[in-house]
Structure formats: C-alpha cells, structure tokens
C-alpha cells in the first residue's frame, strides 16, 4: 500500500511539472556532457602515459595502483552519489563531484612520488565516481527508456572525442611535454563544466526522496577490496603466494566482506540495497556489465604495456595503437542504443557482440606473437565494437526495471560493480604481467623486459595469459547477459516506476 501511495505521489509531482521541450532537454544534456567528458577523458588519457609515469617516478611495481585506487574510491562513492542525488537533487551533487575532481587533478599534477600520486588519484576518484553515473541518471529523469536512443548521439560524441583524443594526447604529453599535463588539462575543462552545469541544470525536474548515506558500508567495502587487491599485487612479487602475509591479507578481506554483507542486512539504508539486487534484471545486468566493462578497463591499462614492452612502440605510437579499442566501443554502444528502441528482443545484438569479442580475444591469446600489428589492431576494433553493444542495453534494462525514486541508486549500483570489476581485473592482469615476468622492483619497462629475458620468460607468453583471462571475462559477461530477463521497455518514466513497484 505504501508503495502504491508513493508511486501516486511521484506521478502527481511529475505531472505537475511542465514537460520540457527538446531544446530544454538538449541544453541540460550539454551541461552534463561536459561533466562526463572529465571522467571519460581521464580514463582514456592516462592509459598511454602510465609507462612513462612509472619510468619517471622510478616505481613500476606500484604502477597498477594509479588506476586501481581511482577505481576503488570512485566505486565506493558511486552509490553514495546516487543516494545523495536522490535526496538533494542531481545538480548540487554534480557540482560537488566536479569540484572534488578538479582538486584531485591538481594534486595528481604536482605529485613528486608514486605514493603521493596514488593518494591524489584516490581523491580524484572521490569526485569522478559520480560524474558518469549521475549523467546517466539525469537522462533517465528526463527521457523515457524507449526514447533515450535519440539522445545517444550526444553522449556518443563525448565518448568518441575522449576515445580519439585521450590515448593520443596521453602519449603525446608524456613523450613530448610532461606526464603531469594529462592532469593539468582537467583544470580548464573542469571550470567550464562547473559554470555550465551550475546554470544548465536549473530546470532539471526533481523527484526527491530522503536517504541515509552508508559511510560505514563504504569504508568496509574499500577495506575489504584493498586487502584483497594487496594480496593479488604482492603475491609472487614481495611474498610467495602461500606465505603468511598473503594468506593474512586474503583472510582479512574475507572477514571484512562478511562484515560488509552483515552491514547490507542491518543498515537502515545500506550502501548497496539488497532489494535492488534482488531484482533479477538488475542482478544479472550488473554482473554482465561488471565482467564486460571490467575486462575492457583491464585491457586499456595493459595494452600500452604490451605495445611498448613487447612491440617496441613509443608512448605516442602506443596512443595511436590504442584508438581502435577506444573508438570501437563507442560505435558498438551507439549501434546498440539505436537498435534497442526499435526491436523487441534487444538482447540479441549484445549477445552476438560479446560472443564475437570473446572469440577475437581468444585469437589474440593464440597468436599474440605471430600477428602483425595491423592484425592486432583489427582484432582490437572487433573486440571493442562487440563489448560496446553491451553497455547501453545493460544500463537501460536496469533502469527500466526499477522505480523512479530508485533510478539514482540502481544506476549507481551498476556503475559501482563496473568499477569494482575493473579494479579486480586490473589487479589480476598486473599479477599475471609483473608476477609472471619475475619482476621484483623494476623501474621501467626496459628493465621489465630485461628481467623477463634473464629469467627465461617470454613476455609474449605472459600476454597470452592476459588475453586468455580477458576472453574468460567476456565469456562470463555473456553468460550473465543471456540469463538476464528481457522485459519490454516502457514508454513513460512514471508508468515504468509504477510497473516496477507493482512487480
């Protein structure tokens, strides 16, 4: 009964607001596009600069943490951003995220050591964690599920721009200027995004519902994840895999995950609401996106290592070589988003896409050393297009299955698991590359290659295992997508909320 009353109240509030015109919706979307560009560009621009950062700071062993700590902090706060925006509005929440992101970017740019850079990246993640999820939630506020595809071109342009410019700029800045420029560039972009967001989101409709922020749950989550990732990072490098320190870290992680599970059951409003995850569409969609996007993040981080350490490319050349992996994802997502609005069985395309991505990654694993560079590039394009078809389908299907007041929480939960999957898979790929090469404390990838050669290890064989692990990750994403229920898309946001509550 309460759910029906709540749904009625939301319906009345939604109907009491005048419908926004296409021009007004477009202006709002332009505002959030700039905020999303910050997060999207930061993900693509840093990948090709990582080898140079590790070389100049003289610390290759901890280099994966530059990515992992960002994923961890952004993962932990993403659900908090969703709930905070449900309570206090999307606009103020977006502004807070942009400000924190800018401060974190400045701290990264001036970092003198790897440790300080890692800490600064953690701060940057606290701001960036909500930007993309909030952007997706704002679109869900404005546009019904079946009509969202027509606005995909705006967001496709953001990710296309970041996919094209990010790897090239990252490699160019690192090789010809200084790696810190990849963070300084966020300052002017962030200030413009702050100004436009402040004014552009004033007409955004609001569906407020008070929430409590589960800060203890977020702390338990980060602690549990860091313990496990430290075990993956140190195992085989600092300590033997079956040593007491590694066993202790894994045991501590297991205990902390247990406390986190208890917190989910006992907290008034837990970080991840069990009710949202009990929804079968959300649960399967989240797991599919987790493994699919997590594997993609892992590839974007370690392919530059492959290009520079195995193929002998420079940082700038590595940036150019990474473009097919970046651009293909946007193309696949755009195709899938437009198709989704026109067909009944919208899972068919991403199922085929993931199957193709899995096969292409398997071919990379089998022929990593024999393929010419052009062949590798072609397979990367195929992989990214296939993976891209999953992204809009999983997001819209999840949003379509929940109530209107749960949009922020559900979207935040989906992005939460995407980032968490990325953090784990980056750590796993790091364990394969650094542990498999026998590297103890190399300061550059030249040292890494030399260390591997002295140990009788072929780096090509190590990357075969990386690509095989990626194929397995795409396979898991495919399994969970097939298991996800294919519910019809509903035409109105309020009706969608009422139907979700009734379910």
QUIHU-V505061 format. One line per field, one symbol per residue. phi: phi as a letter, one per 40 degrees, with the letter a starting at -180 (. if undefined). A space follows every 10 residues. Layout:
BEGIN
phi->???
END
This chain:
BEGIN
phi->.ccccccccc cccccccccc cccccccccc cccccccdcc ccccccdccd dccccccgac ccddcccccc cccccccdcc cccccccbhc cccccccccc cccccccccc ccbccccccc ccccccccdb cccccccccc ccbcdccccc cccccccccc cccccdcccc ccdccbbacc cccccccccc cccccccdcc cccccbbcad bbcccccccc ccccccdccc cccccgbcbc dbccdccccc cccccccccc cccccccdbc dbcdcccccc cccccccccd cccccccdcc cccdcccccb cgcccccccc ccddcccdcc cccccccccd cbbccccdcc cccccccccc ccccccbccc ccdccccccc ccdccccccc cccccccccc cbcdcbdccc cccccdcccc cccccdcccc cccccccgcb acbacccccc cccccgbccc cccccccccc ccccccdcdc cccccbcccc cbcccccccc ccc
END
